[in-house]
Amino acid sequence: MLVRSTVIFLALTFGIAWGLPALYVALVPDVRDALIGLGIVHFLSTFGPAIGGIAAAASCGRETMQRHFAFLTRFAVGWRWYAATVAMIAAMYVAAEILKRANGGSPLYGLWSLWALLLFVPLIGDQGALEELGFRGWLLPSMQRAFSPNLAALIVGVIWFLFHYTILLPGFPIMSPRLPRWDYVAAFFVQILALSFILTVLFNASGGSVPLVFVAHWLINVAIKVPAYSGHWAIWPGTMLLVAVVVVLLGRRSLTDPGKLTTP
């Protein structure tokens, strides 16, 4: 059953996330003249993991479906978890500033951008966090049924990385002017794996709260848009890796204690 549900999840997730943009590029004569439409298609494609997760859970029966939705609706994990998540993103911001200045980068808006981020973040939207409905809402708990949390975090991280890389396919040069910058690809891979371990710790330690990891993912995506992260391509992955080491050390029970595992 685990194999079948995983195949359903991956087929729908990648079928929607890769298929919709590919179909759009194939049907539209000149994508450069229809960027708004391409943006809408990419927005719709972010729902792939959520749809895949629901379908995979449904294929396992009512009880699994109920547990899946319990993960998706576990908001009440205590305000301290949400406060700690905001503090973690703030720490990432400060660490990025330090790394950037050590690399000779200009301070730009410095720490003022941090306060602007925290003040105006409710006004900034980022659809990328919708991925959590599937990747942490379904795939991570499923992988933890068969593997240790450490290995599950690694597997989910690799799949999550591949999910993002429609922009590296030959049909999408307009979405990736850096193509084929493999240093950027490697840096993004490190970033995704580090974030996978961070979110695994948050998910397990909070008893399986998708809303919590959604907030973490959303804030990180918003933070990437803040000027502090511009500059050298390694600043953001380096920051993420440093924070991941700290989070894993502090939350190692969530990666080793069977009592902390969350499975569907």
Phi and psi in degrees as GROMACS dihedral restraints (atoms count N, CA, C in turn):
[ dihedral_restraints ]
;  ai    aj    ak    al  type     phi  dphi    fc
    3     4     5     6     1   -63.0    20    10
    4     5     6     7     1   -41.6    20    10
    6     7     8     9     1   -64.8    20    10
    7     8     9    10     1   -45.7    20    10
    9    10    11    12     1   -62.2    20    10
   10    11    12    13     1   -46.3    20    10
   12    13    14    15     1   -66.7    20    10
   13    14    15    16     1   -34.3    20    10
   15    16    17    18     1   -67.9    20    10
   16    17    18    19     1   -40.1    20    10
   18    19    20    21     1   -62.3    20    10
   19    20    21    22     1   -42.1    20    10
   21    22    23    24     1   -61.5    20    10
   22    23    24    25     1   -45.1    20    10
   24    25    26    27     1   -60.4    20    10
   25    26    27    28     1   -49.7    20    10
   27    28    29    30     1   -66.4    20    10
   28    29    30    31     1   -39.4    20    10
   30    31    32    33     1   -63.5    20    10
   31    32    33    34     1   -45.8    20    10
   33    34    35    36     1   -72.7    20    10
   34    35    36    37     1   -41.7    20    10
   36    37    38    39     1   -59.9    20    10
   37    38    39    40     1   -52.5    20    10
   39    40    41    42     1   -77.7    20    10
   40    41    42    43     1   -30.6    20    10
   42    43    44    45     1   -61.9    20    10
   43    44    45    46     1   -41.6    20    10
   45    46    47    48     1   -78.4    20    10
   46    47    48    49     1   -48.3    20    10
   48    49    50    51     1   -66.9    20    10
   49    50    51    52     1   -36.4    20    10
   51    52    53    54     1   -96.1    20    10
   52    53    54    55     1   -34.2    20    10
   54    55    56    57     1   -69.5    20    10
   55    56    57    58     1   -44.2    20    10
   57    58    59    60     1   -61.8    20    10
   58    59    60    61     1   -50.2    20    10
   60    61    62    63     1   -62.4    20    10
   61    62    63    64     1   -39.5    20    10
   63    64    65    66     1   -63.0    20    10
   64    65    66    67     1   -41.7    20    10
   66    67    68    69     1   -64.0    20    10
   67    68    69    70     1   -40.2    20    10
   69    70    71    72     1   -63.1    20    10
   70    71    72    73     1   -46.8    20    10
   72    73    74    75     1   -62.6    20    10
   73    74    75    76     1   -36.4    20    10
   75    76    77    78     1   -70.1    20    10
   76    77    78    79     1   -32.8    20    10
   78    79    80    81     1   -91.5    20    10
   79    80    81    82     1   -27.7    20    10
   81    82    83    84     1   -89.9    20    10
   82    83    84    85     1   122.3    20    10
   84    85    86    87     1   -57.5    20    10
   85    86    87    88     1   -46.6    20    10
   87    88    89    90     1  -131.8    20    10
   88    89    90    91     1    99.9    20    10
   90    91    92    93     1   -61.1    20    10
   91    92    93    94     1   -29.5    20    10
   93    94    95    96     1   -64.1    20    10
   94    95    96    97     1   -23.6    20    10
   96    97    98    99     1   -92.2    20    10
   97    98    99   100     1     2.3    20    10
   99   100   101   102     1  -139.1    20    10
  100   101   102   103     1    47.0    20    10
  102   103   104   105     1   -67.9    20    10
  103   104   105   106     1   -31.3    20    10
  105   106   107   108     1   -63.1    20    10
  106   107   108   109     1   -44.0    20    10
  108   109   110   111     1   -62.4    20    10
  109   110   111   112     1   -39.9    20    10
  111   112   113   114     1   -65.5    20    10
  112   113   114   115     1   -37.4    20    10
  114   115   116   117     1   -63.0    20    10
  115   116   117   118     1   -40.9    20    10
  117   118   119   120     1   -64.4    20    10
  118   119   120   121     1   -42.0    20    10
  120   121   122   123     1   -62.6    20    10
  121   122   123   124     1   -43.1    20    10
  123   124   125   126     1   -65.6    20    10
  124   125   126   127     1   -35.6    20    10
  126   127   128   129     1   -63.2    20    10
  127   128   129   130     1   -45.2    20    10
  129   130   131   132     1   -63.7    20    10
  130   131   132   133     1   -32.9    20    10
  132   133   134   135     1   -68.6    20    10
  133   134   135   136     1   -21.0    20    10
  135   136   137   138     1   -69.7    20    10
  136   137   138   139     1   -13.3    20    10
  138   139   140   141     1   -82.3    20    10
  139   140   141   142     1    -3.6    20    10
  141   142   143   144     1   -54.1    20    10
  142   143   144   145     1   -51.2    20    10
  144   145   146   147     1   -62.0    20    10
  145   146   147   148     1   -37.2    20    10
  147   148   149   150     1   -65.1    20    10
  148   149   150   151     1   -45.3    20    10
  150   151   152   153     1   -65.6    20    10
  151   152   153   154     1   -41.9    20    10
  153   154   155   156     1   -62.5    20    10
  154   155   156   157     1   -39.5    20    10
  156   157   158   159     1   -65.3    20    10
  157   158   159   160     1   -43.4    20    10
  159   160   161   162     1   -64.1    20    10
  160   161   162   163     1   -44.7    20    10
  162   163   164   165     1   -64.6    20    10
  163   164   165   166     1   -40.7    20    10
  165   166   167   168     1   -65.4    20    10
  166   167   168   169     1   -42.7    20    10
  168   169   170   171     1   -64.6    20    10
  169   170   171   172     1   -40.8    20    10
  171   172   173   174     1   -63.0    20    10
  172   173   174   175     1   -32.4    20    10
  174   175   176   177     1   -70.4    20    10
  175   176   177   178     1   -15.6    20    10
  177   178   179   180     1   -97.1    20    10
  178   179   180   181     1    -3.1    20    10
  180   181   182   183     1   107.7    20    10
  181   182   183   184     1   172.3    20    10
  183   184   185   186     1   -62.6    20    10
  184   185   186   187     1   -42.9    20    10
  186   187   188   189     1   -62.5    20    10
  187   188   189   190     1   -43.3    20    10
  189   190   191   192     1   -66.0    20    10
  190   191   192   193     1   -38.7    20    10
  192   193   194   195     1   -60.9    20    10
  193   194   195   196     1   -42.3    20    10
  195   196   197   198     1   -64.1    20    10
  196   197   198   199     1   -40.8    20    10
  198   199   200   201     1   -66.7    20    10
  199   200   201   202     1   -37.4    20    10
  201   202   203   204     1   -60.9    20    10
  202   203   204   205     1   -47.4    20    10
  204   205   206   207     1   -70.2    20    10
  205   206   207   208     1   -25.2    20    10
  207   208   209   210     1   -63.8    20    10
  208   209   210   211     1   -39.9    20    10
  210   211   212   213     1   -62.9    20    10
  211   212   213   214     1   -44.0    20    10
  213   214   215   216     1   -66.6    20    10
  214   215   216   217     1   -24.4    20    10
  216   217   218   219     1  -113.4    20    10
  217   218   219   220     1    14.8    20    10
  219   220   221   222     1   -83.3    20    10
  220   221   222   223     1    75.3    20    10
  222   223   224   225     1   -79.6    20    10
  223   224   225   226     1   -38.3    20    10
  225   226   227   228     1   -82.2    20    10
  226   227   228   229     1    78.1    20    10
  228   229   230   231     1  -113.6    20    10
  229   230   231   232     1     7.8    20    10
  231   232   233   234     1    98.7    20    10
  232   233   234   235     1   137.9    20    10
  234   235   236   237     1   -64.5    20    10
  235   236   237   238     1   -24.4    20    10
  237   238   239   240     1   -63.0    20    10
  238   239   240   241     1   -34.4    20    10
  240   241   242   243     1   -64.8    20    10
  241   242   243   244     1   -42.7    20    10
  243   244   245   246     1   -69.1    20    10
  244   245   246   247     1   -39.2    20    10
  246   247   248   249     1   -63.0    20    10
  247   248   249   250     1   -42.0    20    10
  249   250   251   252     1   -64.9    20    10
  250   251   252   253     1   -35.4    20    10
  252   253   254   255     1   -65.9    20    10
  253   254   255   256     1   -44.6    20    10
  255   256   257   258     1   -62.1    20    10
  256   257   258   259     1   -41.6    20    10
  258   259   260   261     1   -63.4    20    10
  259   260   261   262     1   -36.7    20    10
  261   262   263   264     1   -63.4    20    10
  262   263   264   265     1   -42.9    20    10
  264   265   266   267     1   -66.0    20    10
  265   266   267   268     1   -39.1    20    10
  267   268   269   270     1   -61.7    20    10
  268   269   270   271     1   -39.9    20    10
  270   271   272   273     1   -64.8    20    10
  271   272   273   274     1   -38.6    20    10
  273   274   275   276     1   -60.7    20    10
  274   275   276   277     1   -42.1    20    10
  276   277   278   279     1   -60.7    20    10
  277   278   279   280     1   -48.6    20    10
  279   280   281   282     1   -62.4    20    10
  280   281   282   283     1   -43.1    20    10
  282   283   284   285     1   -62.3    20    10
  283   284   285   286     1   -39.3    20    10
  285   286   287   288     1   -64.0    20    10
  286   287   288   289     1   -39.9    20    10
  288   289   290   291     1   -60.1    20    10
  289   290   291   292     1   -44.5    20    10
  291   292   293   294     1   -64.0    20    10
  292   293   294   295     1   -46.3    20    10
  294   295   296   297     1   -64.1    20    10
  295   296   297   298     1   -39.7    20    10
  297   298   299   300     1   -65.9    20    10
  298   299   300   301     1   -44.1    20    10
  300   301   302   303     1   -66.9    20    10
  301   302   303   304     1   -36.0    20    10
  303   304   305   306     1   -65.6    20    10
  304   305   306   307     1   -26.2    20    10
  306   307   308   309     1   -87.9    20    10
  307   308   309   310     1     1.6    20    10
  309   310   311   312     1    89.2    20    10
  310   311   312   313     1    10.4    20    10
  312   313   314   315     1   -76.9    20    10
  313   314   315   316     1   156.5    20    10
  315   316   317   318     1   -75.8    20    10
  316   317   318   319     1   150.2    20    10
  318   319   320   321     1   -71.6    20    10
  319   320   321   322     1   -15.9    20    10
  321   322   323   324     1    51.5    20    10
  322   323   324   325     1  -122.5    20    10
  324   325   326   327     1   -88.8    20    10
  325   326   327   328     1    -4.0    20    10
  327   328   329   330     1    58.5    20    10
  328   329   330   331     1  -147.4    20    10
  330   331   332   333     1   -71.2    20    10
  331   332   333   334     1   -14.7    20    10
  333   334   335   336     1   -59.5    20    10
  334   335   336   337     1   -35.4    20    10
  336   337   338   339     1   -62.6    20    10
  337   338   339   340     1   -29.9    20    10
  339   340   341   342     1   -62.2    20    10
  340   341   342   343     1   -47.2    20    10
  342   343   344   345     1   -66.8    20    10
  343   344   345   346     1   -36.6    20    10
  345   346   347   348     1   -63.5    20    10
  346   347   348   349     1   -40.1    20    10
  348   349   350   351     1   -60.7    20    10
  349   350   351   352     1   -49.0    20    10
  351   352   353   354     1   -68.7    20    10
  352   353   354   355     1   -29.2    20    10
  354   355   356   357     1   -78.1    20    10
  355   356   357   358     1   -40.2    20    10
  357   358   359   360     1  -108.1    20    10
  358   359   360   361     1     5.0    20    10
  360   361   362   363     1   -57.1    20    10
  361   362   363   364     1   -32.2    20    10
  363   364   365   366     1   -63.1    20    10
  364   365   366   367     1   -17.6    20    10
  366   367   368   369     1   -91.9    20    10
  367   368   369   370     1    -8.1    20    10
  369   370   371   372     1  -106.6    20    10
  370   371   372   373     1   127.3    20    10
  372   373   374   375     1  -105.8    20    10
  373   374   375   376     1   151.2    20    10
  375   376   377   378     1  -150.2    20    10
  376   377   378   379     1   116.2    20    10
  378   379   380   381     1   -76.9    20    10
  379   380   381   382     1   -10.9    20    10
  381   382   383   384     1   -58.5    20    10
  382   383   384   385     1   -30.3    20    10
  384   385   386   387     1   -66.0    20    10
  385   386   387   388     1   -15.4    20    10
  387   388   389   390     1   -61.9    20    10
  388   389   390   391     1   -19.8    20    10
  390   391   392   393     1   -59.8    20    10
  391   392   393   394     1   -27.6    20    10
  393   394   395   396     1   -63.6    20    10
  394   395   396   397     1   -25.4    20    10
  396   397   398   399     1   -61.0    20    10
  397   398   399   400     1   -25.5    20    10
  399   400   401   402     1  -108.0    20    10
  400   401   402   403     1   -46.9    20    10
  402   403   404   405     1   -70.4    20    10
  403   404   405   406     1   -43.9    20    10
  405   406   407   408     1   -94.6    20    10
  406   407   408   409     1   -29.2    20    10
  408   409   410   411     1   -70.8    20    10
  409   410   411   412     1   -31.7    20    10
  411   412   413   414     1  -125.8    20    10
  412   413   414   415     1   -54.1    20    10
  414   415   416   417     1   -64.0    20    10
  415   416   417   418     1   -46.0    20    10
  417   418   419   420     1   -61.4    20    10
  418   419   420   421     1   -50.8    20    10
  420   421   422   423     1   -58.1    20    10
  421   422   423   424     1   -37.0    20    10
  423   424   425   426     1   -65.7    20    10
  424   425   426   427     1   -44.5    20    10
  426   427   428   429     1   -64.6    20    10
  427   428   429   430     1   -30.9    20    10
  429   430   431   432     1   -74.6    20    10
  430   431   432   433     1   -10.2    20    10
  432   433   434   435     1   -72.7    20    10
  433   434   435   436     1   -29.4    20    10
  435   436   437   438     1  -111.0    20    10
  436   437   438   439     1   -21.9    20    10
  438   439   440   441     1  -131.0    20    10
  439   440   441   442     1   166.2    20    10
  441   442   443   444     1   -66.8    20    10
  442   443   444   445     1   156.9    20    10
  444   445   446   447     1   -57.5    20    10
  445   446   447   448     1   -37.1    20    10
  447   448   449   450     1   -60.7    20    10
  448   449   450   451     1   -48.6    20    10
  450   451   452   453     1   -68.9    20    10
  451   452   453   454     1   -36.8    20    10
  453   454   455   456     1   -62.3    20    10
  454   455   456   457     1   -42.7    20    10
  456   457   458   459     1   -62.3    20    10
  457   458   459   460     1   -37.8    20    10
  459   460   461   462     1   -67.6    20    10
  460   461   462   463     1   -45.9    20    10
  462   463   464   465     1   -62.2    20    10
  463   464   465   466     1   -47.0    20    10
  465   466   467   468     1   -62.6    20    10
  466   467   468   469     1   -39.0    20    10
  468   469   470   471     1   -61.5    20    10
  469   470   471   472     1   -43.2    20    10
  471   472   473   474     1   -64.8    20    10
  472   473   474   475     1   -45.3    20    10
  474   475   476   477     1   -63.8    20    10
  475   476   477   478     1   -40.3    20    10
  477   478   479   480     1   -62.9    20    10
  478   479   480   481     1   -40.0    20    10
  480   481   482   483     1   -60.6    20    10
  481   482   483   484     1   -48.6    20    10
  483   484   485   486     1   -62.3    20    10
  484   485   486   487     1   -35.4    20    10
  486   487   488   489     1   -58.0    20    10
  487   488   489   490     1   -38.3    20    10
  489   490   491   492     1   -76.4    20    10
  490   491   492   493     1   -17.9    20    10
  492   493   494   495     1   -93.9    20    10
  493   494   495   496     1    33.0    20    10
  495   496   497   498     1   -61.7    20    10
  496   497   498   499     1   -29.9    20    10
  498   499   500   501     1   -69.4    20    10
  499   500   501   502     1   -11.5    20    10
  501   502   503   504     1   -98.8    20    10
  502   503   504   505     1    -1.7    20    10
  504   505   506   507     1   -74.4    20    10
  505   506   507   508     1   154.1    20    10
  507   508   509   510     1   -57.5    20    10
  508   509   510   511     1   -25.4    20    10
  510   511   512   513     1   -83.3    20    10
  511   512   513   514     1     0.7    20    10
  513   514   515   516     1  -126.3    20    10
  514   515   516   517     1    43.2    20    10
  516   517   518   519     1   -63.1    20    10
  517   518   519   520     1   -27.8    20    10
  519   520   521   522     1   -67.6    20    10
  520   521   522   523     1   -23.9    20    10
  522   523   524   525     1   -88.9    20    10
  523   524   525   526     1    -9.8    20    10
  525   526   527   528     1  -143.6    20    10
  526   527   528   529     1    81.5    20    10
  528   529   530   531     1   -63.6    20    10
  529   530   531   532     1   -15.9    20    10
  531   532   533   534     1   -81.9    20    10
  532   533   534   535     1   -10.1    20    10
  534   535   536   537     1   -55.2    20    10
  535   536   537   538     1   133.9    20    10
  537   538   539   540     1  -102.8    20    10
  538   539   540   541     1    73.8    20    10
  540   541   542   543     1   -79.6    20    10
  541   542   543   544     1    93.2    20    10
  543   544   545   546     1   -72.4    20    10
  544   545   546   547     1   -19.1    20    10
  546   547   548   549     1   -66.5    20    10
  547   548   549   550     1   -38.1    20    10
  549   550   551   552     1   -67.1    20    10
  550   551   552   553     1   -40.2    20    10
  552   553   554   555     1   -62.3    20    10
  553   554   555   556     1   -44.9    20    10
  555   556   557   558     1   -63.3    20    10
  556   557   558   559     1   -41.1    20    10
  558   559   560   561     1   -63.7    20    10
  559   560   561   562     1   -40.8    20    10
  561   562   563   564     1   -67.1    20    10
  562   563   564   565     1   -36.0    20    10
  564   565   566   567     1   -62.0    20    10
  565   566   567   568     1   -44.2    20    10
  567   568   569   570     1   -61.8    20    10
  568   569   570   571     1   -43.0    20    10
  570   571   572   573     1   -61.2    20    10
  571   572   573   574     1   -45.6    20    10
  573   574   575   576     1   -65.6    20    10
  574   575   576   577     1   -43.5    20    10
  576   577   578   579     1   -63.9    20    10
  577   578   579   580     1   -42.9    20    10
  579   580   581   582     1   -60.7    20    10
  580   581   582   583     1   -44.6    20    10
  582   583   584   585     1   -67.1    20    10
  583   584   585   586     1   -33.3    20    10
  585   586   587   588     1   -61.1    20    10
  586   587   588   589     1   -42.3    20    10
  588   589   590   591     1   -69.9    20    10
  589   590   591   592     1   -38.6    20    10
  591   592   593   594     1   -60.4    20    10
  592   593   594   595     1   -48.2    20    10
  594   595   596   597     1   -70.6    20    10
  595   596   597   598     1   -29.7    20    10
  597   598   599   600     1   -64.8    20    10
  598   599   600   601     1   -43.5    20    10
  600   601   602   603     1   -61.0    20    10
  601   602   603   604     1   -46.7    20    10
  603   604   605   606     1   -62.2    20    10
  604   605   606   607     1   -43.4    20    10
  606   607   608   609     1   -64.5    20    10
  607   608   609   610     1   -50.3    20    10
  609   610   611   612     1   -68.1    20    10
  610   611   612   613     1   -44.0    20    10
  612   613   614   615     1   -66.7    20    10
  613   614   615   616     1   -27.1    20    10
  615   616   617   618     1   -91.2    20    10
  616   617   618   619     1     7.3    20    10
  618   619   620   621     1    78.9    20    10
  619   620   621   622     1    18.6    20    10
  621   622   623   624     1    93.2    20    10
  622   623   624   625     1    50.0    20    10
  624   625   626   627     1   -98.1    20    10
  625   626   627   628     1   104.3    20    10
  627   628   629   630     1   -66.9    20    10
  628   629   630   631     1   -39.4    20    10
  630   631   632   633     1   -55.7    20    10
  631   632   633   634     1   -36.6    20    10
  633   634   635   636     1   -66.9    20    10
  634   635   636   637     1   -47.3    20    10
  636   637   638   639     1   -71.0    20    10
  637   638   639   640     1   -27.8    20    10
  639   640   641   642     1   -60.5    20    10
  640   641   642   643     1   -47.2    20    10
  642   643   644   645     1   -61.4    20    10
  643   644   645   646     1   -43.8    20    10
  645   646   647   648     1   -60.7    20    10
  646   647   648   649     1   -47.9    20    10
  648   649   650   651     1   -63.4    20    10
  649   650   651   652     1   -43.1    20    10
  651   652   653   654     1   -62.3    20    10
  652   653   654   655     1   -46.5    20    10
  654   655   656   657     1   -64.6    20    10
  655   656   657   658     1   -38.8    20    10
  657   658   659   660     1   -64.7    20    10
  658   659   660   661     1   -43.5    20    10
  660   661   662   663     1   -63.0    20    10
  661   662   663   664     1   -37.7    20    10
  663   664   665   666     1   -67.1    20    10
  664   665   666   667     1   -41.3    20    10
  666   667   668   669     1   -61.7    20    10
  667   668   669   670     1   -33.0    20    10
  669   670   671   672     1   -61.2    20    10
  670   671   672   673     1   -28.5    20    10
  672   673   674   675     1   -80.0    20    10
  673   674   675   676     1   -11.0    20    10
  675   676   677   678     1   -80.0    20    10
  676   677   678   679     1   143.4    20    10
  678   679   680   681     1   -56.4    20    10
  679   680   681   682     1   -20.8    20    10
  681   682   683   684     1   -59.4    20    10
  682   683   684   685     1   -23.4    20    10
  684   685   686   687     1   -96.6    20    10
  685   686   687   688     1     1.7    20    10
  687   688   689   690     1   -76.2    20    10
  688   689   690   691     1   160.6    20    10
  690   691   692   693     1   116.9    20    10
  691   692   693   694     1  -138.1    20    10
  693   694   695   696     1   -61.7    20    10
  694   695   696   697     1   139.8    20    10
  696   697   698   699     1   -65.7    20    10
  697   698   699   700     1   -19.8    20    10
  699   700   701   702     1   -91.2    20    10
  700   701   702   703     1    -4.2    20    10
  702   703   704   705     1   -62.3    20    10
  703   704   705   706     1   -51.7    20    10
  705   706   707   708     1   -67.1    20    10
  706   707   708   709     1   -49.7    20    10
  708   709   710   711     1   -59.9    20    10
  709   710   711   712     1   -38.7    20    10
  711   712   713   714     1   -62.5    20    10
  712   713   714   715     1   -41.9    20    10
  714   715   716   717     1   -62.4    20    10
  715   716   717   718     1   -45.8    20    10
  717   718   719   720     1   -61.7    20    10
  718   719   720   721     1   -40.3    20    10
  720   721   722   723     1   -65.7    20    10
  721   722   723   724     1   -42.4    20    10
  723   724   725   726     1   -62.1    20    10
  724   725   726   727     1   -45.5    20    10
  726   727   728   729     1   -66.6    20    10
  727   728   729   730     1   -37.7    20    10
  729   730   731   732     1   -61.9    20    10
  730   731   732   733     1   -40.9    20    10
  732   733   734   735     1   -60.7    20    10
  733   734   735   736     1   -44.8    20    10
  735   736   737   738     1   -64.5    20    10
  736   737   738   739     1   -46.5    20    10
  738   739   740   741     1   -63.4    20    10
  739   740   741   742     1   -42.0    20    10
  741   742   743   744     1   -65.7    20    10
  742   743   744   745     1   -39.8    20    10
  744   745   746   747     1   -64.9    20    10
  745   746   747   748     1   -42.8    20    10
  747   748   749   750     1   -71.8    20    10
  748   749   750   751     1   -32.5    20    10
  750   751   752   753     1  -111.9    20    10
  751   752   753   754     1    30.2    20    10
  753   754   755   756     1   -60.9    20    10
  754   755   756   757     1   -26.3    20    10
  756   757   758   759     1   -62.3    20    10
  757   758   759   760     1   -30.6    20    10
  759   760   761   762     1   -71.4    20    10
  760   761   762   763     1   -12.9    20    10
  762   763   764   765     1  -108.5    20    10
  763   764   765   766     1    -6.3    20    10
  765   766   767   768     1  -130.1    20    10
  766   767   768   769     1   -27.5    20    10
  768   769   770   771     1   -83.0    20    10
  769   770   771   772     1   115.9    20    10
  771   772   773   774     1   -56.7    20    10
  772   773   774   775     1   -28.4    20    10
  774   775   776   777     1   -69.4    20    10
  775   776   777   778     1   -14.5    20    10
  777   778   779   780     1   -96.7    20    10
  778   779   780   781     1    -6.2    20    10
  780   781   782   783     1   -68.1    20    10
  781   782   783   784     1   143.9    20    10
  783   784   785   786     1  -120.1    20    10
  784   785   786   787     1   118.1    20    10
  786   787   788   789     1  -130.4    20    10
  787   788   789   790     1   153.7    20    10
